[in-house]
């Protein structure tokens, strides 16, 4: 009676080679089978010349890594369970007790929280710098500074820094620079070549956003052109046991071919709605890098003007006469724009923020009055989204 059961597990059939289709196969594995002991002992998980264990890669994840590296203009890619996990992977790989990391004041909030709690507990110090003032970064780099984070544009407030200058300062000081390139998505500019010979050492990307495009996958990536730097990232990646699911990798591989089309559609729709909101009497200021008057617009134009790319994200500051409660009521009145974090998916999203609590009072980098609301424009018809906004603005009257 046991033989049929055993045959179900150890069946001799092997499908013929040569199958090809538009999408790569999905390989799910923790255990990887070796043909013999010699192969088990000889195979090296540090490169892609074979397979050793599910956490170290499968044909599916190797394929996704290579495509993300190409998208970003890099050479190597490591995949993490989320964008924040990718940020943590970089910190754990490159920093030790006594080291210091510098973070822009408008960085993704959890990156700052990671430095303030976990890294601090490990004896790693950090400073917050003004990303719109390269001299401030220059002045803060010291002998213990081992990592500088860059972000473009800034989280929520959308300031676009002088990335080439910030990268040059880091390189001149011999400090590793890492860019949160989620907004650019590998399309707005190349993080490793800003066109003037400068570039960052690492590009971290929340694939959760535009590469996924569905609002249903959590994943991050770390891309570099440097072999030694990649090995540091990969060794830490192995030791902390980061891995991604095969079905999540499949979802990303299916979405990547349409990335550029979706990114452009988000961008075009966002600019149309941003321009309309900018003309409204309820709005005091538009924060969108592609618009003149938004902080850092000239830096965006210099870096992204040729591609004319600006994603589908923007913020507005409402006139000071509207209370935070009134602005909350505006957000609640929206029906197509849903209340929710993240961005880059098909559904438009909106979130009001208390910006002063997110910024360093010491730097004084946020002095604007009025409540800020961030919009992520999805793939709905622009005229429907505009009508939704107009109906919700009526509650302010």
SVG drawing of the C-alpha trace seen along z (x, -y; Angstrom):
<svg xmlns="http://www.w3.org/2000/svg" viewBox="-20 -82 57 84">
<polyline fill="none" stroke="black" stroke-width="0.4" points="0.0,0.0 2.9,-2.4 4.3,-2.2 1.6,-4.5 2.1,-7.0 5.9,-6.9 5.5,-7.3 3.4,-10.4 6.4,-12.0 9.2,-10.5 7.6,-10.3 10.0,-9.7 8.3,-12.0 10.2,-15.2 8.5,-17.6 10.4,-18.2 12.6,-21.2 12.0,-24.0 8.8,-25.5 8.7,-29.3 6.0,-31.9 5.8,-35.6 5.9,-35.3 8.7,-33.4 7.8,-30.3 7.0,-30.5 9.4,-28.4 8.5,-27.9 11.1,-26.3 12.6,-26.2 14.6,-23.0 16.7,-22.8 17.6,-19.3 21.3,-18.6 22.3,-15.8 25.1,-14.6 27.2,-15.5 29.9,-17.1 27.4,-19.5 26.0,-20.3 29.4,-21.1 30.6,-23.0 27.7,-25.3 28.1,-28.9 25.0,-30.9 26.8,-34.2 26.5,-34.3 23.8,-33.2 25.6,-30.2 23.3,-27.8 20.7,-27.3 21.3,-26.3 18.2,-27.2 15.0,-29.1 16.1,-32.2 19.1,-32.4 17.1,-32.6 15.2,-30.7 14.9,-31.1 11.9,-33.4 13.6,-35.7 16.9,-35.8 14.9,-36.9 13.2,-39.7 16.5,-40.8 18.1,-41.1 15.2,-43.1 15.1,-45.5 18.9,-46.1 18.4,-46.9 15.5,-49.2 17.6,-51.2 20.7,-51.2 22.7,-49.1 24.5,-45.8 23.3,-43.9 20.0,-43.7 18.8,-42.2 15.1,-41.8 13.6,-42.4 10.1,-41.9 9.3,-45.6 10.8,-49.0 11.4,-49.5 13.1,-46.1 15.4,-47.2 16.3,-50.4 17.0,-48.3 19.1,-45.9 21.3,-48.7 21.7,-50.1 22.5,-46.7 25.0,-45.9 27.0,-49.2 26.8,-50.5 28.2,-49.3 28.5,-50.6 30.2,-54.0 29.2,-54.9 26.9,-57.7 24.2,-58.0 22.9,-61.2 19.2,-61.4 17.4,-64.2 14.7,-66.0 12.0,-65.2 12.9,-61.5 10.4,-58.7 9.3,-58.7 10.1,-55.0 13.7,-55.5 14.1,-58.2 12.3,-56.1 14.6,-53.2 17.6,-55.4 16.0,-56.9 15.2,-53.6 16.9,-50.4 20.1,-52.0 20.4,-54.2 20.1,-51.1 22.9,-49.5 25.2,-52.5 24.8,-54.0 24.2,-57.7 22.4,-59.9 22.0,-63.5 19.1,-65.1 20.2,-67.5 18.5,-70.0 18.4,-68.4 17.7,-71.7 21.0,-73.1 24.0,-71.1 26.3,-73.1 24.4,-71.8 25.1,-68.2 28.8,-69.1 29.1,-70.6 27.6,-67.5 29.8,-64.9 32.3,-63.8 34.9,-61.0 32.2,-58.6 29.8,-59.3 29.5,-56.1 26.2,-56.4 24.1,-59.3 20.5,-58.9 19.1,-60.9 15.5,-61.2 13.9,-62.9 11.5,-64.4 11.0,-64.6 8.3,-62.5 4.9,-64.3 6.3,-67.9 7.8,-67.0 10.9,-69.3 13.3,-68.2 17.0,-68.5 20.1,-69.1 20.9,-65.4 24.1,-65.7 25.6,-68.1 24.6,-66.0 26.1,-62.9 29.3,-64.8 29.6,-65.9 29.3,-62.3 31.8,-60.9 34.3,-63.6 34.1,-62.7 34.4,-59.0 30.9,-58.3 28.5,-55.8 25.3,-57.4 22.0,-55.6 19.0,-57.1 15.4,-56.3 14.4,-56.2 10.8,-55.0 9.3,-58.2 11.6,-58.1 10.9,-54.3 14.0,-54.0 12.3,-56.0 12.5,-59.7 16.4,-59.6 19.2,-57.1 20.4,-57.1 23.9,-56.0 24.5,-58.6 23.0,-62.1 24.5,-63.0 27.5,-64.9 29.5,-61.9 28.0,-61.9 25.6,-59.3 24.8,-57.5 26.3,-54.2 23.0,-52.5 19.4,-52.9 16.7,-51.6 13.2,-51.2 9.9,-50.3 8.6,-48.0 5.4,-48.0 4.6,-51.3 4.9,-51.7 6.6,-48.4 3.8,-46.4 1.1,-48.9 -1.7,-46.9 -1.6,-48.0 -1.3,-44.3 2.4,-43.5 5.0,-44.4 8.6,-44.3 11.7,-46.3 15.0,-46.3 18.6,-47.4 20.5,-48.0 24.2,-48.9 26.9,-48.8 29.7,-48.0 30.6,-44.4 32.0,-44.7 29.1,-46.8 26.6,-44.3 28.4,-41.5 28.0,-43.4 24.3,-43.8 23.9,-40.2 25.7,-38.7 23.5,-40.7 20.5,-39.8 21.4,-36.1 22.1,-36.4 18.8,-38.1 16.8,-35.7 15.1,-38.1 13.1,-36.4 10.2,-37.1 7.3,-34.9 7.3,-33.4 3.8,-34.6 4.8,-38.2 7.8,-37.9 5.4,-36.6 3.1,-39.7 6.0,-42.0 7.2,-40.3 3.7,-40.6 3.5,-44.3 7.0,-45.4 6.2,-45.5 3.5,-48.1 5.5,-50.1 6.5,-53.0 3.0,-53.3 1.4,-53.4 3.9,-55.8 3.3,-58.2 -0.5,-57.9 -0.2,-58.6 2.0,-61.6 -0.2,-63.2 -3.3,-62.8 -1.6,-64.2 -0.3,-67.3 -3.8,-68.0 -5.4,-67.7 -2.6,-69.6 -2.9,-72.5 -6.6,-72.6 -6.2,-72.6 -3.6,-75.2 -6.1,-77.6 -8.7,-77.0 -9.1,-79.7 -9.1,-77.1 -5.4,-76.2 -2.5,-78.3 0.3,-76.3 0.9,-73.4 3.8,-71.1 4.7,-69.2 8.3,-69.2 7.2,-69.7 5.5,-73.0 7.4,-76.3 7.2,-77.6 7.4,-74.2 10.6,-73.9 13.4,-72.5 11.6,-72.8 14.8,-73.9 16.6,-70.8 13.8,-68.6 14.0,-70.3 17.7,-69.9 17.6,-66.2 14.3,-65.0 13.4,-67.6 14.7,-65.6 12.4,-62.6 9.7,-65.1 8.8,-62.6 7.3,-63.4 5.2,-60.4 1.6,-60.8 2.1,-62.3 1.6,-65.8 0.5,-67.7 -1.4,-70.9 -1.4,-73.3 -4.9,-74.7 -5.5,-78.3 -4.7,-79.0 -8.4,-80.0 -9.4,-76.3 -9.0,-74.4 -7.5,-70.9 -11.0,-69.6 -12.4,-71.2 -9.6,-69.7 -10.3,-66.3 -14.0,-66.8 -12.8,-67.5 -10.9,-64.3 -13.8,-62.4 -16.1,-63.8 -14.1,-62.3 -15.4,-59.1 -13.1,-58.1 -10.0,-59.2 -9.7,-56.7 -8.1,-57.3 -5.0,-55.2 -1.2,-55.1 1.1,-54.1 0.8,-55.1 1.4,-53.9 -1.7,-51.7 -4.8,-52.0 -6.9,-53.6 -6.4,-57.3 -5.5,-58.0 -5.5,-60.9 -4.0,-61.5 -3.9,-64.7 -0.6,-65.3 0.5,-67.3 3.8,-68.3 5.4,-70.2 5.4,-67.0 7.3,-65.3 10.1,-67.9 13.0,-69.0 12.2,-72.2 16.0,-72.8 16.3,-73.1 13.2,-75.2 12.7,-73.6 8.9,-73.8 7.4,-77.2 4.3,-77.2 0.9,-77.7 -2.1,-75.7 -2.9,-72.0 -1.2,-69.8 -3.0,-67.0 -1.1,-64.5 -2.7,-63.0 -1.7,-59.9 -3.5,-59.9 -4.5,-56.5 -5.8,-55.4 -9.4,-56.6 -10.7,-59.0 -9.4,-62.5 -12.7,-64.2 -14.2,-61.9 -11.5,-62.6 -11.8,-66.3 -15.6,-66.1 -14.9,-64.2 -12.5,-66.9 -14.9,-69.7 -17.7,-68.0 -15.5,-67.6 -14.2,-71.2 -17.8,-72.3 -17.8,-71.2 -15.2,-73.9 -17.8,-76.5"/>
</svg>
